[in-house]
Amino acid sequence: MIHILQCTLPIQMKIKLRSAYMIKPQVAKQHDHILFDRIANICKGNPRVAILMSGTGSNTQAILEQRHRYPNLNFAAIATDELASQASLIASQYKLSFIFAKHHDDHPWRTKSFFYDLADKLRYLNINFLVYAGFMKIVHPAFLIEFPGINIHPADLTIKDKIGIPRYRGLGVIQQALVAGERYIASTVHIIEAKTDCGLVIAISKHLPLATGIIYNADKLHEELKLKYEHVLYPQVLTLLGSGRLSYDQLPLRAEYQDLDIS
């Protein structure tokens, strides 16, 4: 039996949350455009890239296995916050630097000291672009100013709630989609922003359909989504960024309806 916990926020908190996310459309568009152009220019300029991960690293493997498709992206390091992850092994396999930054148990999800430590280690290696691949920490805003990056998230972030916030953010989003009765799930490559999973959407994977009347296991669906679509989409986006053949006006790309491969 699945128990769903619901939390009712006081009206003052709802107003505060709404104001934190609701920006005038023209201001938000200008912000997104500037941020995308910055990342596009970095990717065209032979950046030194680090991958951030916390788990088994299947997306990291997929990205590195296909790095011949984006030769101007110089993958230099793999960073992790979890020694139990596969980061060290993958770094050794591809002859990359390995970075471990220890988080503090009193605030495991968001600490300035963690990101200060990580930033120092990235600076030492002259890293200037980050690829997030299952990195399970909320990023500190100051860190993003110096180290822009992109992430992949197992939900369609163009699906919004009533106040315009992506409906499926954070953890457990596939289970949330199942409970909500969605007809498909997909993954999104987006720019990392301080607000969790609210950055500019670059591309959305093909849809993994959900049939009615079937009881799904969210973890198995996530693995299927990664294997079929994330491991394809992420290298496609990196290829487009690295080649300089992606512009703001093309976004968001939708693999369900477009061929994202380039020769």
C-alpha positions as CSV (number, residue, x, y, z in Angstrom):
1,M,0.0,0.0,0.0
2,I,1.3,3.5,-0.9
3,H,0.7,6.2,1.6
4,I,0.8,9.8,0.1
5,L,1.5,12.5,2.5
6,Q,0.0,15.9,1.8
7,C,1.1,19.2,3.3
8,T,-1.1,22.3,3.4
9,L,0.9,25.5,3.5
10,P,-0.4,28.6,5.3
11,I,-1.6,31.3,2.9
12,Q,1.4,33.5,3.8
13,M,3.8,30.8,2.7
14,K,2.0,30.2,-0.5
15,I,2.2,33.9,-1.4
16,K,5.9,33.9,-0.6
17,L,6.5,30.8,-2.7
18,R,4.6,32.3,-5.6
19,S,6.5,35.6,-5.5
20,A,9.8,33.7,-5.4
21,Y,9.1,31.9,-8.7
22,M,6.8,34.3,-10.6
23,I,8.9,36.7,-12.6
24,K,7.6,39.0,-15.3
25,P,7.8,37.0,-18.5
26,Q,9.9,39.5,-20.4
27,V,12.4,39.7,-17.5
28,A,12.6,35.9,-17.2
29,K,13.1,35.5,-21.0
30,Q,15.9,38.0,-21.0
31,H,17.5,36.3,-18.1
32,D,17.3,32.9,-19.8
33,H,18.6,34.2,-23.0
34,I,21.7,35.8,-21.3
35,L,22.4,32.6,-19.4
36,F,22.0,30.3,-22.4
37,D,24.3,32.6,-24.5
38,R,26.9,32.4,-21.8
39,I,26.8,28.6,-21.7
40,A,26.8,28.4,-25.5
41,N,29.8,30.6,-25.8
42,I,31.7,28.6,-23.1
43,C,30.9,25.3,-24.9
44,K,32.3,26.7,-28.2
45,G,35.5,27.8,-26.6
46,N,37.1,24.5,-25.6
47,P,36.1,24.5,-22.0
48,R,37.5,22.3,-19.3
49,V,34.6,20.2,-18.1
50,A,33.8,18.4,-14.9
51,I,31.0,15.9,-14.4
52,L,29.2,15.9,-11.0
53,M,27.6,12.7,-9.8
54,S,26.6,11.0,-6.6
55,G,25.6,7.4,-7.6
56,T,26.3,4.6,-10.1
57,G,27.2,7.0,-12.9
58,S,25.3,5.5,-15.9
59,N,24.8,8.9,-17.4
60,T,28.4,9.7,-16.8
61,Q,29.5,6.6,-18.6
62,A,27.2,7.4,-21.5
63,I,28.6,10.9,-21.8
64,L,32.2,9.8,-21.7
65,E,31.7,6.8,-24.1
66,Q,30.5,9.3,-26.7
67,R,32.9,12.2,-26.1
68,H,34.3,11.8,-29.6
69,R,31.1,13.5,-30.7
70,Y,32.1,16.7,-28.8
71,P,35.9,16.9,-29.0
72,N,36.1,20.5,-28.0
73,L,34.6,19.8,-24.6
74,N,37.7,18.8,-22.6
75,F,36.5,16.5,-19.9
76,A,39.0,16.8,-17.1
77,A,37.5,15.6,-13.9
78,I,34.6,13.8,-12.1
79,A,33.5,15.2,-8.8
80,T,31.3,13.6,-6.2
81,D,30.0,14.1,-2.7
82,E,29.7,10.3,-2.1
83,L,32.7,8.0,-1.7
84,A,30.4,5.1,-2.2
85,S,29.6,6.3,-5.7
86,Q,31.3,4.9,-8.8
87,A,33.0,8.3,-9.5
88,S,36.5,7.2,-8.6
89,L,36.3,4.1,-10.8
90,I,35.0,5.9,-13.8
91,A,37.5,8.7,-13.4
92,S,40.3,6.1,-13.4
93,Q,38.8,4.3,-16.4
94,Y,38.9,7.5,-18.5
95,K,42.1,8.9,-16.9
96,L,40.3,11.9,-15.4
97,S,41.0,13.7,-12.2
98,F,38.9,12.6,-9.3
99,I,37.4,15.1,-6.9
100,F,35.8,14.3,-3.5
101,A,34.1,17.1,-1.6
102,K,32.8,16.1,1.8
103,H,29.4,17.4,3.0
104,H,28.6,18.2,6.6
105,D,26.1,16.0,8.3
106,D,24.4,18.9,10.1
107,H,23.2,20.3,6.7
108,P,23.7,17.5,4.2
109,W,21.6,19.1,1.4
110,R,22.9,22.7,1.3
111,T,26.0,24.0,2.8
112,K,28.2,26.9,1.9
113,S,31.3,25.1,3.1
114,F,30.7,22.2,0.8
115,F,30.6,24.3,-2.2
116,Y,33.5,26.5,-1.1
117,D,35.6,23.3,-0.9
118,L,34.3,22.0,-4.3
119,A,34.9,25.4,-5.9
120,D,38.6,25.4,-4.7
121,K,39.2,22.0,-6.2
122,L,37.5,22.9,-9.5
123,R,39.6,26.1,-9.7
124,Y,42.8,24.2,-9.2
125,L,41.9,22.1,-12.3
126,N,40.8,25.2,-14.3
127,I,37.3,23.9,-14.7
128,N,34.9,26.3,-16.2
129,F,31.8,24.2,-17.2
130,L,29.9,21.5,-15.3
131,V,27.7,18.6,-16.4
132,Y,25.5,17.3,-13.7
133,A,24.7,13.6,-13.9
134,G,22.8,12.5,-10.8
135,F,24.4,14.9,-8.4
136,M,22.2,14.8,-5.3
137,K,22.8,18.2,-3.8
138,I,21.0,21.5,-4.0
139,V,23.5,23.9,-5.5
140,H,24.5,27.1,-3.7
141,P,23.6,30.2,-5.7
142,A,27.1,31.7,-5.4
143,F,28.6,28.6,-6.9
144,L,26.5,28.9,-10.0
145,I,28.0,32.3,-10.8
146,E,31.5,30.9,-11.3
147,F,30.6,27.5,-12.5
148,P,27.6,27.3,-14.9
149,G,26.3,24.0,-16.0
150,I,23.5,21.8,-17.2
151,N,21.6,18.9,-15.6
152,I,19.3,16.0,-16.6
153,H,16.1,15.5,-14.6
154,P,13.7,12.5,-15.0
155,A,10.6,14.6,-15.7
156,D,9.2,16.8,-18.4
157,L,9.9,20.2,-16.8
158,T,7.6,22.0,-19.3
159,I,4.6,20.6,-17.4
160,K,3.7,23.4,-15.0
161,D,1.4,23.8,-12.0
162,K,-1.2,26.5,-11.7
163,I,1.3,29.2,-10.8
164,G,3.8,28.3,-13.5
165,I,6.3,26.3,-11.6
166,P,7.5,23.0,-13.0
167,R,5.2,20.4,-11.5
168,Y,7.7,17.6,-11.1
169,R,10.8,18.9,-9.4
170,G,13.2,17.4,-6.9
171,L,13.1,13.8,-5.8
172,G,10.5,11.1,-6.4
173,V,9.1,12.7,-9.5
174,I,8.3,9.5,-11.4
175,Q,6.1,8.3,-8.5
176,Q,4.4,11.7,-8.4
177,A,3.7,11.4,-12.2
178,L,2.2,7.9,-11.7
179,V,0.0,9.1,-8.8
180,A,-1.1,12.1,-11.0
181,G,-2.1,9.8,-13.8
182,E,0.3,11.2,-16.4
183,R,0.2,9.4,-19.8
184,Y,4.0,9.5,-20.2
185,I,7.2,10.3,-18.5
186,A,10.3,12.0,-20.1
187,S,13.6,13.5,-19.1
188,T,14.7,17.1,-19.4
189,V,18.2,18.6,-20.0
190,H,18.1,22.1,-18.4
191,I,20.4,24.8,-17.2
192,I,21.2,24.7,-13.5
193,E,19.7,27.5,-11.5
194,A,19.4,28.3,-7.8
195,K,15.7,27.3,-7.8
196,T,15.7,23.5,-8.0
197,D,14.9,22.1,-11.5
198,C,13.6,25.5,-12.7
199,G,16.4,26.5,-15.1
200,L,15.8,27.0,-18.8
201,V,14.7,23.8,-20.6
202,I,17.1,22.9,-23.4
203,A,15.8,19.5,-24.5
204,I,13.1,17.0,-23.6
205,S,13.6,13.3,-24.3
206,K,11.3,11.0,-26.2
207,H,8.2,9.9,-24.2
208,L,8.1,6.7,-22.3
209,P,4.3,5.9,-22.4
210,L,2.4,4.9,-19.4
211,A,-0.6,2.6,-20.0
212,T,-3.7,2.8,-17.8
213,G,-4.5,-0.1,-15.5
214,I,-0.9,-1.2,-15.0
215,I,0.9,-1.0,-11.7
216,Y,4.4,0.4,-12.3
217,N,7.5,0.4,-10.2
218,A,8.9,3.9,-10.2
219,D,12.5,2.8,-9.8
220,K,12.3,0.4,-12.7
221,L,10.7,3.1,-14.8
222,H,13.6,5.4,-14.0
223,E,16.2,2.9,-15.1
224,E,14.3,2.3,-18.3
225,L,14.0,6.0,-18.9
226,K,17.8,6.4,-18.4
227,L,18.7,3.4,-20.6
228,K,16.4,4.2,-23.5
229,Y,16.4,8.0,-23.6
230,E,18.7,9.8,-21.1
231,H,21.8,8.1,-22.4
232,V,20.8,9.3,-25.9
233,L,19.6,12.8,-25.1
234,Y,22.5,14.0,-23.0
235,P,25.2,13.3,-25.6
236,Q,22.9,14.8,-28.3
237,V,22.7,18.1,-26.3
238,L,26.4,18.1,-25.6
239,T,27.1,17.5,-29.3
240,L,24.8,20.5,-30.3
241,L,26.4,22.8,-27.7
242,G,29.9,21.8,-28.5
243,S,29.4,22.3,-32.3
244,G,27.8,25.7,-31.8
245,R,24.7,24.6,-33.7
246,L,22.2,25.4,-31.0
247,S,20.5,28.8,-30.4
248,Y,18.2,30.1,-27.8
249,D,15.4,30.5,-30.4
250,Q,15.3,26.8,-31.0
251,L,14.5,25.9,-27.4
252,P,13.1,23.7,-26.1
253,L,14.1,20.8,-28.4
254,R,11.7,17.9,-28.3
255,A,13.2,14.5,-29.2
256,E,9.6,13.1,-29.5
257,Y,9.1,15.2,-32.5
258,Q,12.6,16.2,-33.8
259,D,15.7,14.4,-34.9
260,L,18.4,15.8,-32.6
261,D,21.3,13.9,-34.2
262,I,23.8,15.9,-36.3
263,S,26.4,14.6,-38.6
